[in-house]
Amino acid sequence: MLLFWGADRSLSGKQNMSSYFEGRYEKKYGKTTASIFAGMTPYSGFYASRAAVVNMDVGISKPITIGGFVSIPSKIEFVLNPELQNVYVNAIFTIR
């Protein structure tokens, strides 16, 4: 994914022109998919005050089967933002 211009503005109203680059790798193991990605900004803007890695993620997704006939896509992710020194764990369930 490549976002090269954002619709974000600074507090003074100036256009930030934020950019974000992301690389992702996924590997399937039967019904389970493992993924890893990293995202960075090349200069200051919405995502960071300087060039920095702002997003790193490791995740596993797999459908959860209930009663043999209902399948719920699910994913768990461990997300790290090294620039802000934040850590997140996301649990995602999709109902279609």
N, CA, C and O atoms as CSV, one atom per row, in Angstrom:
chain,resi,resn,atom,element,x,y,z
A,1,MET,N,N,0.845,-1.162,0.000
A,1,MET,CA,C,0.000,0.000,0.000
A,1,MET,C,C,0.895,1.231,0.000
A,1,MET,O,O,1.962,1.245,0.614
A,2,LEU,N,N,0.453,2.233,-0.681
A,2,LEU,CA,C,1.198,3.487,-0.738
A,2,LEU,C,C,0.209,4.638,-0.671
A,2,LEU,O,O,-0.620,4.810,-1.564
A,3,LEU,N,N,0.300,5.416,0.382
A,3,LEU,CA,C,-0.478,6.650,0.484
A,3,LEU,C,C,0.513,7.789,0.345
A,3,LEU,O,O,1.406,7.938,1.180
A,4,PHE,N,N,0.372,8.580,-0.678
A,4,PHE,CA,C,1.377,9.614,-0.903
A,4,PHE,C,C,0.867,11.021,-0.647
A,4,PHE,O,O,1.651,11.969,-0.692
A,5,TRP,N,N,-0.415,11.186,-0.380
A,5,TRP,CA,C,-0.936,12.498,-0.041
A,5,TRP,C,C,-2.156,12.301,0.832
A,5,TRP,O,O,-3.086,11.597,0.439
A,6,GLY,N,N,-2.175,12.897,1.993
A,6,GLY,CA,C,-3.310,12.760,2.894
A,6,GLY,C,C,-4.131,14.034,2.954
A,6,GLY,O,O,-3.630,15.129,2.695
A,7,ALA,N,N,-5.380,13.876,3.295
A,7,ALA,CA,C,-6.274,15.027,3.441
A,7,ALA,C,C,-6.211,15.536,4.875
A,7,ALA,O,O,-7.237,15.876,5.463
A,8,ASP,N,N,-5.032,15.586,5.426
A,8,ASP,CA,C,-4.851,16.008,6.812
A,8,ASP,C,C,-4.224,17.391,6.860
A,8,ASP,O,O,-3.462,17.782,5.976
A,9,ARG,N,N,-4.560,18.112,7.901
A,9,ARG,CA,C,-4.044,19.468,8.073
A,9,ARG,C,C,-3.449,19.612,9.477
A,9,ARG,O,O,-3.868,18.936,10.417
A,10,SER,N,N,-2.481,20.495,9.596
A,10,SER,CA,C,-1.900,20.793,10.899
A,10,SER,C,C,-2.878,21.657,11.689
A,10,SER,O,O,-3.905,22.074,11.153
A,11,LEU,N,N,-2.576,21.926,12.938
A,11,LEU,CA,C,-3.446,22.774,13.762
A,11,LEU,C,C,-3.561,24.185,13.206
A,11,LEU,O,O,-4.561,24.866,13.437
A,12,SER,N,N,-2.542,24.628,12.473
A,12,SER,CA,C,-2.590,25.970,11.882
A,12,SER,C,C,-3.374,26.000,10.577
A,12,SER,O,O,-3.577,27.069,10.001
A,13,GLY,N,N,-3.822,24.822,10.100
A,13,GLY,CA,C,-4.597,24.760,8.867
A,13,GLY,C,C,-3.770,24.460,7.626
A,13,GLY,O,O,-4.325,24.351,6.533
A,14,LYS,N,N,-2.456,24.324,7.769
A,14,LYS,CA,C,-1.575,24.038,6.640
A,14,LYS,C,C,-1.705,22.567,6.232
A,14,LYS,O,O,-1.806,21.692,7.093
A,15,GLN,N,N,-1.704,22.294,4.923
A,15,GLN,CA,C,-1.761,20.913,4.429
A,15,GLN,C,C,-0.478,20.181,4.796
A,15,GLN,O,O,0.611,20.663,4.484
A,16,ASN,N,N,-0.580,19.024,5.455
A,16,ASN,CA,C,0.592,18.275,5.891
A,16,ASN,C,C,1.270,17.494,4.774
A,16,ASN,O,O,2.481,17.277,4.830
A,17,MET,N,N,0.521,17.067,3.762
A,17,MET,CA,C,1.068,16.245,2.684
A,17,MET,C,C,1.692,14.959,3.240
A,17,MET,O,O,2.759,14.543,2.788
A,18,SER,N,N,1.040,14.339,4.204
A,18,SER,CA,C,1.552,13.132,4.841
A,18,SER,C,C,1.669,11.987,3.844
A,18,SER,O,O,0.812,11.816,2.977
A,19,SER,N,N,2.728,11.211,3.974
A,19,SER,CA,C,2.954,10.039,3.133
A,19,SER,C,C,3.141,8.824,4.021
A,19,SER,O,O,3.650,8.930,5.137
A,20,TYR,N,N,2.724,7.656,3.516
A,20,TYR,CA,C,2.824,6.407,4.273
A,20,TYR,C,C,3.085,5.282,3.292
A,20,TYR,O,O,2.397,5.169,2.277
A,21,PHE,N,N,4.066,4.454,3.582
A,21,PHE,CA,C,4.400,3.294,2.771
A,21,PHE,C,C,4.257,2.055,3.636
A,21,PHE,O,O,4.626,2.067,4.810
A,22,GLU,N,N,3.719,0.979,3.057
A,22,GLU,CA,C,3.517,-0.237,3.829
A,22,GLU,C,C,3.881,-1.447,2.983
A,22,GLU,O,O,3.494,-1.542,1.819
A,23,GLY,N,N,4.627,-2.367,3.575
A,23,GLY,CA,C,4.931,-3.638,2.933
A,23,GLY,C,C,4.319,-4.768,3.736
A,23,GLY,O,O,4.346,-4.748,4.967
A,24,ARG,N,N,3.757,-5.770,3.033
A,24,ARG,CA,C,3.064,-6.873,3.711
A,24,ARG,C,C,3.450,-8.200,3.063
A,24,ARG,O,O,3.657,-8.288,1.853
A,25,TYR,N,N,3.541,-9.232,3.908
A,25,TYR,CA,C,3.763,-10.591,3.434
A,25,TYR,C,C,2.757,-11.500,4.117
A,25,TYR,O,O,2.573,-11.427,5.332
A,26,GLU,N,N,2.097,-12.366,3.331
A,26,GLU,CA,C,1.138,-13.322,3.877
A,26,GLU,C,C,1.485,-14.726,3.405
A,26,GLU,O,O,1.966,-14.922,2.289
A,27,LYS,N,N,1.234,-15.691,4.268
A,27,LYS,CA,C,1.484,-17.102,3.948
A,27,LYS,C,C,0.320,-17.921,4.461
A,27,LYS,O,O,-0.052,-17.809,5.629
A,28,LYS,N,N,-0.270,-18.759,3.584
A,28,LYS,CA,C,-1.384,-19.613,3.969
A,28,LYS,C,C,-0.882,-20.969,4.437
A,28,LYS,O,O,0.030,-21.549,3.848
A,29,TYR,N,N,-1.491,-21.460,5.503
A,29,TYR,CA,C,-1.245,-22.795,6.029
A,29,TYR,C,C,-2.611,-23.454,6.206
A,29,TYR,O,O,-3.196,-23.375,7.286
A,30,GLY,N,N,-3.120,-24.097,5.174
A,30,GLY,CA,C,-4.473,-24.653,5.228
A,30,GLY,C,C,-5.488,-23.517,5.302
A,30,GLY,O,O,-5.515,-22.648,4.430
A,31,LYS,N,N,-6.323,-23.523,6.342
A,31,LYS,CA,C,-7.317,-22.457,6.517
A,31,LYS,C,C,-6.782,-21.273,7.313
A,31,LYS,O,O,-7.489,-20.283,7.499
A,32,THR,N,N,-5.541,-21.366,7.785
A,32,THR,CA,C,-4.928,-20.304,8.580
A,32,THR,C,C,-3.998,-19.464,7.703
A,32,THR,O,O,-3.249,-20.003,6.888
A,33,THR,N,N,-4.051,-18.153,7.874
A,33,THR,CA,C,-3.160,-17.239,7.158
A,33,THR,C,C,-2.347,-16.445,8.169
A,33,THR,O,O,-2.905,-15.800,9.055
A,34,ALA,N,N,-1.027,-16.495,8.033
A,34,ALA,CA,C,-0.131,-15.695,8.876
A,34,ALA,C,C,0.315,-14.487,8.063
A,34,ALA,O,O,0.553,-14.595,6.859
A,35,SER,N,N,0.427,-13.348,8.716
A,35,SER,CA,C,0.837,-12.130,8.006
A,35,SER,C,C,1.797,-11.315,8.857
A,35,SER,O,O,1.788,-11.380,10.087
A,36,ILE,N,N,2.618,-10.553,8.166
A,36,ILE,CA,C,3.550,-9.640,8.819
A,36,ILE,C,C,3.638,-8.403,7.934
A,36,ILE,O,O,3.690,-8.521,6.710
A,37,PHE,N,N,3.657,-7.214,8.542
A,37,PHE,CA,C,3.856,-6.012,7.750
A,37,PHE,C,C,4.513,-4.921,8.549
A,37,PHE,O,O,4.541,-4.946,9.779
A,38,ALA,N,N,5.042,-3.956,7.818
A,38,ALA,CA,C,5.655,-2.778,8.431
A,38,ALA,C,C,5.271,-1.566,7.595
A,38,ALA,O,O,5.190,-1.646,6.369
A,39,GLY,N,N,5.036,-0.448,8.266
A,39,GLY,CA,C,4.693,0.800,7.596
A,39,GLY,C,C,5.576,1.922,8.094
A,39,GLY,O,O,5.980,1.942,9.256
A,40,MET,N,N,5.873,2.860,7.203
A,40,MET,CA,C,6.737,3.978,7.591
A,40,MET,C,C,6.326,5.242,6.855
A,40,MET,O,O,5.646,5.207,5.829
A,41,THR,N,N,6.761,6.349,7.414
A,41,THR,CA,C,6.579,7.644,6.771
A,41,THR,C,C,7.969,8.188,6.441
A,41,THR,O,O,8.877,8.100,7.268
A,42,PRO,N,N,8.148,8.753,5.234
A,42,PRO,CA,C,9.482,9.208,4.839
A,42,PRO,C,C,9.880,10.569,5.403
A,42,PRO,O,O,11.049,10.949,5.339
A,43,TYR,N,N,8.911,11.306,5.957
A,43,TYR,CA,C,9.228,12.609,6.547
A,43,TYR,C,C,8.103,13.030,7.481
A,43,TYR,O,O,7.118,12.307,7.624
A,44,SER,N,N,8.232,14.178,8.113
A,44,SER,CA,C,7.246,14.608,9.108
A,44,SER,C,C,5.884,14.836,8.478
A,44,SER,O,O,5.776,15.213,7.311
A,45,GLY,N,N,4.849,14.602,9.268
A,45,GLY,CA,C,3.479,14.779,8.815
A,45,GLY,C,C,2.528,14.245,9.866
A,45,GLY,O,O,2.822,14.287,11.061
A,46,PHE,N,N,1.405,13.751,9.427
A,46,PHE,CA,C,0.377,13.252,10.325
A,46,PHE,C,C,0.861,12.062,11.155
A,46,PHE,O,O,0.513,11.952,12.331
A,47,TYR,N,N,1.656,11.171,10.561
A,47,TYR,CA,C,2.026,9.913,11.196
A,47,TYR,C,C,3.174,10.042,12.199
A,47,TYR,O,O,3.241,9.271,13.155
A,48,ALA,N,N,4.066,10.994,11.997
A,48,ALA,CA,C,5.201,11.184,12.902
A,48,ALA,C,C,5.816,12.556,12.645
A,48,ALA,O,O,5.566,13.175,11.611
A,49,SER,N,N,6.610,13.016,13.581
A,49,SER,CA,C,7.249,14.326,13.445
A,49,SER,C,C,8.567,14.248,12.675
A,49,SER,O,O,9.265,15.251,12.526
A,50,ARG,N,N,8.904,13.047,12.185
A,50,ARG,CA,C,10.135,12.846,11.416
A,50,ARG,C,C,9.967,11.564,10.603
A,50,ARG,O,O,8.954,10.879,10.745
A,51,ALA,N,N,10.932,11.228,9.760
A,51,ALA,CA,C,10.923,9.948,9.057
A,51,ALA,C,C,11.024,8.836,10.091
A,51,ALA,O,O,11.909,8.862,10.946
A,52,ALA,N,N,10.119,7.855,10.019
A,52,ALA,CA,C,10.107,6.826,11.060
A,52,ALA,C,C,9.270,5.629,10.648
A,52,ALA,O,O,8.372,5.736,9.813
A,53,VAL,N,N,9.578,4.487,11.249
A,53,VAL,CA,C,8.709,3.315,11.171
A,53,VAL,C,C,7.590,3.560,12.178
A,53,VAL,O,O,7.857,3.760,13.363
A,54,VAL,N,N,6.338,3.547,11.717
A,54,VAL,CA,C,5.216,3.889,12.589
A,54,VAL,C,C,4.233,2.740,12.786
A,54,VAL,O,O,3.252,2.882,13.516
A,55,ASN,N,N,4.488,1.600,12.139
A,55,ASN,CA,C,3.536,0.512,12.245
A,55,ASN,C,C,4.236,-0.802,11.934
A,55,ASN,O,O,4.821,-0.952,10.861
A,56,MET,N,N,4.183,-1.756,12.861
A,56,MET,CA,C,4.689,-3.113,12.640
A,56,MET,C,C,3.636,-4.074,13.179
A,56,MET,O,O,3.070,-3.844,14.248
A,57,ASP,N,N,3.372,-5.157,12.437
A,57,ASP,CA,C,2.250,-6.025,12.786
A,57,ASP,C,C,2.587,-7.481,12.482
A,57,ASP,O,O,3.221,-7.787,11.473
A,58,VAL,N,N,2.155,-8.370,13.368
A,58,VAL,CA,C,2.183,-9.806,13.142
A,58,VAL,C,C,0.772,-10.289,13.435
A,58,VAL,O,O,0.209,-9.962,14.479
A,59,GLY,N,N,0.193,-11.070,12.516
A,59,GLY,CA,C,-1.182,-11.506,12.723
A,59,GLY,C,C,-1.455,-12.900,12.196
A,59,GLY,O,O,-0.724,-13.417,11.351
A,60,ILE,N,N,-2.515,-13.497,12.707
A,60,ILE,CA,C,-2.991,-14.799,12.247
A,60,ILE,C,C,-4.494,-14.697,12.046
A,60,ILE,O,O,-5.214,-14.197,12.910
A,61,SER,N,N,-4.960,-15.173,10.902
A,61,SER,CA,C,-6.403,-15.194,10.655
A,61,SER,C,C,-6.844,-16.614,10.331
A,61,SER,O,O,-6.121,-17.388,9.705
A,62,LYS,N,N,-8.058,-16.930,10.780
A,62,LYS,CA,C,-8.607,-18.266,10.577
A,62,LYS,C,C,-10.111,-18.209,10.803
A,62,LYS,O,O,-10.567,-17.547,11.736
A,63,PRO,N,N,-10.882,-18.883,9.976
A,63,PRO,CA,C,-12.331,-18.918,10.227
A,63,PRO,C,C,-12.645,-19.790,11.445
A,63,PRO,O,O,-12.068,-20.862,11.626
A,64,ILE,N,N,-13.568,-19.308,12.270
A,64,ILE,CA,C,-14.042,-20.087,13.416
A,64,ILE,C,C,-15.361,-20.726,13.002
A,64,ILE,O,O,-16.307,-20.028,12.635
A,65,THR,N,N,-15.422,-22.046,13.062
A,65,THR,CA,C,-16.629,-22.765,12.660
A,65,THR,C,C,-17.448,-23.115,13.895
A,65,THR,O,O,-16.937,-23.676,14.864
A,66,ILE,N,N,-18.736,-22.769,13.837
A,66,ILE,CA,C,-19.650,-23.042,14.953
A,66,ILE,C,C,-20.719,-24.010,14.460
A,66,ILE,O,O,-21.440,-23.712,13.508
A,67,GLY,N,N,-20.819,-25.147,15.096
A,67,GLY,CA,C,-21.857,-26.120,14.754
A,67,GLY,C,C,-21.697,-26.743,13.382
A,67,GLY,O,O,-22.631,-27.379,12.891
A,68,GLY,N,N,-20.568,-26.585,12.757
A,68,GLY,CA,C,-20.338,-27.197,11.463
A,68,GLY,C,C,-20.989,-26.496,10.285
A,68,GLY,O,O,-20.814,-26.927,9.146
A,69,PHE,N,N,-21.744,-25.415,10.530
A,69,PHE,CA,C,-22.411,-24.756,9.411
A,69,PHE,C,C,-22.251,-23.234,9.407
A,69,PHE,O,O,-22.557,-22.596,8.399
A,70,VAL,N,N,-21.789,-22.648,10.482
A,70,VAL,CA,C,-21.558,-21.202,10.539
A,70,VAL,C,C,-20.054,-20.963,10.647
A,70,VAL,O,O,-19.392,-21.507,11.531
A,71,SER,N,N,-19.523,-20.145,9.738
A,71,SER,CA,C,-18.097,-19.833,9.739
A,71,SER,C,C,-17.918,-18.330,9.937
A,71,SER,O,O,-18.447,-17.530,9.166
A,72,ILE,N,N,-17.177,-17.956,10.964
A,72,ILE,CA,C,-16.935,-16.546,11.284
A,72,ILE,C,C,-15.454,-16.246,11.043
A,72,ILE,O,O,-14.598,-16.759,11.764
A,73,PRO,N,N,-15.139,-15.414,10.026
A,73,PRO,CA,C,-13.735,-15.030,9.820
A,73,PRO,C,C,-13.204,-14.284,11.045
A,73,PRO,O,O,-13.867,-13.384,11.559
A,74,SER,N,N,-12.012,-14.656,11.509
A,74,SER,CA,C,-11.438,-14.014,12.688
A,74,SER,C,C,-9.950,-13.762,12.464
A,74,SER,O,O,-9.299,-14.433,11.663
A,75,LYS,N,N,-9.435,-12.780,13.192
A,75,LYS,CA,C,-8.018,-12.437,13.088
A,75,LYS,C,C,-7.556,-11.868,14.427
A,75,LYS,O,O,-8.286,-11.135,15.093
A,76,ILE,N,N,-6.340,-12.218,14.802
A,76,ILE,CA,C,-5.723,-11.598,15.969
A,76,ILE,C,C,-4.394,-11.009,15.507
A,76,ILE,O,O,-3.652,-11.642,14.756
A,77,GLU,N,N,-4.101,-9.789,15.965
A,77,GLU,CA,C,-2.905,-9.070,15.544
A,77,GLU,C,C,-2.168,-8.506,16.754
A,77,GLU,O,O,-2.780,-8.062,17.726
A,78,PHE,N,N,-0.873,-8.534,16.671
A,78,PHE,CA,C,-0.002,-7.845,17.621
A,78,PHE,C,C,0.601,-6.684,16.848
A,78,PHE,O,O,1.325,-6.900,15.876
A,79,VAL,N,N,0.311,-5.444,17.267
A,79,VAL,CA,C,0.713,-4.248,16.526
A,79,VAL,C,C,1.633,-3.394,17.404
A,79,VAL,O,O,1.358,-3.173,18.583
A,80,LEU,N,N,2.709,-2.929,16.818
A,80,LEU,CA,C,3.687,-2.102,17.514
A,80,LEU,C,C,3.900,-0.820,16.726
A,80,LEU,O,O,4.092,-0.858,15.511
A,81,ASN,N,N,3.866,0.319,17.418
A,81,ASN,CA,C,4.245,1.600,16.823
A,81,ASN,C,C,5.533,2.027,17.521
A,81,ASN,O,O,5.481,2.606,18.606
A,82,PRO,N,N,6.703,1.748,16.905
A,82,PRO,CA,C,7.963,2.074,17.568
A,82,PRO,C,C,8.173,3.564,17.779
A,82,PRO,O,O,8.830,3.967,18.739
A,83,GLU,N,N,7.623,4.387,16.897
A,83,GLU,CA,C,7.803,5.834,17.007
A,83,GLU,C,C,7.119,6.381,18.248
A,83,GLU,O,O,7.705,7.190,18.968
A,84,LEU,N,N,5.887,5.954,18.511
A,84,LEU,CA,C,5.141,6.420,19.684
A,84,LEU,C,C,5.293,5.492,20.885
A,84,LEU,O,O,4.783,5.788,21.965
A,85,GLN,N,N,5.984,4.383,20.705
A,85,GLN,CA,C,6.198,3.380,21.738
A,85,GLN,C,C,4.874,2.866,22.296
A,85,GLN,O,O,4.682,2.778,23.509
A,86,ASN,N,N,3.956,2.527,21.371
A,86,ASN,CA,C,2.659,1.959,21.729
A,86,ASN,C,C,2.580,0.519,21.241
A,86,ASN,O,O,3.167,0.169,20.217
A,87,VAL,N,N,1.848,-0.314,21.981
A,87,VAL,CA,C,1.615,-1.702,21.616
A,87,VAL,C,C,0.115,-1.949,21.680
A,87,VAL,O,O,-0.561,-1.499,22.605
A,88,TYR,N,N,-0.395,-2.668,20.691
A,88,TYR,CA,C,-1.822,-2.985,20.634
A,88,TYR,C,C,-2.000,-4.462,20.321
A,88,TYR,O,O,-1.166,-5.063,19.643
A,89,VAL,N,N,-3.084,-5.047,20.814
A,89,VAL,CA,C,-3.513,-6.374,20.407
A,89,VAL,C,C,-4.935,-6.200,19.892
A,89,VAL,O,O,-5.821,-5.747,20.617
A,90,ASN,N,N,-5.143,-6.569,18.622
A,90,ASN,CA,C,-6.446,-6.447,18.003
A,90,ASN,C,C,-7.045,-7.830,17.813
A,90,ASN,O,O,-6.367,-8.732,17.321
A,91,ALA,N,N,-8.301,-8.012,18.192
A,91,ALA,CA,C,-9.066,-9.220,17.894
A,91,ALA,C,C,-10.196,-8.788,16.987
A,91,ALA,O,O,-10.993,-7.923,17.350
A,92,ILE,N,N,-10.271,-9.389,15.800
A,92,ILE,CA,C,-11.228,-8.961,14.773
A,92,ILE,C,C,-12.103,-10.140,14.395
A,92,ILE,O,O,-11.597,-11.207,14.047
A,93,PHE,N,N,-13.410,-9.953,14.459
A,93,PHE,CA,C,-14.375,-10.957,14.041
A,93,PHE,C,C,-15.303,-10.322,13.022
A,93,PHE,O,O,-15.793,-9.212,13.230
A,94,THR,N,N,-15.544,-11.018,11.923
A,94,THR,CA,C,-16.363,-10.466,10.845
A,94,THR,C,C,-17.674,-11.264,10.746
A,94,THR,O,O,-17.668,-12.494,10.727
A,95,ILE,N,N,-18.776,-10.546,10.684
A,95,ILE,CA,C,-20.073,-11.171,10.470
A,95,ILE,C,C,-20.549,-10.755,9.088
A,95,ILE,O,O,-20.695,-9.569,8.792
A,96,ARG,N,N,-20.785,-11.745,8.255
A,96,ARG,CA,C,-21.206,-11.470,6.872
A,96,ARG,C,C,-22.654,-11.800,6.670
A,96,ARG,O,O,-23.178,-11.632,5.569
